[in-house]
Amino acid sequence: MYHYFIGELELPLAPEKYTLRLRQNNQLVQLADGTEMNLLRPAGLREISFELLLPYFEDSPLLRNGVRVYKPIYYLNRLAEWAASGEARRLIIYRSLPNGEEIFNTSMLVSLEDYQVLEAADLCFDVRVALRLLEYVEKVCQKYVGNL
């Protein structure tokens, strides 16, 4: 079982899949003799994207027991607030076997890069949202104290 949390908000359904992309910052250079060399650099920020379904009806057979479910507009308002805030939130993906045994978890600070809302007749009143999140690394500033 998968449980997704963004900040304090648990998503009503776990996405079918998610994509984790790790960008490399390596640089390919060409030497004077024509050969190529790969300059290895630290990895870039991780990007996570997924699509989630926001069911309209609380008795949807897709829902797990014990998860508090709100109407889609509630989640859309939370996403809009997050986008306007310019703040990072913690993304937690909790994975467990059906017997409750924990497999492994993902926990990282992320920024909301963009999201798209899809409403279609075949979804009835449910809403589908595609999210793209980027790992957020907190700024570390050091103050120099000394004589110049």
Secondary structure, 3 states (H helix, E strand, C coil): CEEEEECCEECCCCCCCEEEEECCCCEEEECCCCCEEEECCCCCCEEEEEEEEECCCCCCCCCCCCCCCCCHHHHHHHHHHHHHHCCCEEEEEEEECCCCCEEEEEEEEEEEEEEEEECCHHHCCCEEEEEEEEECCCCCCCCCCCCC
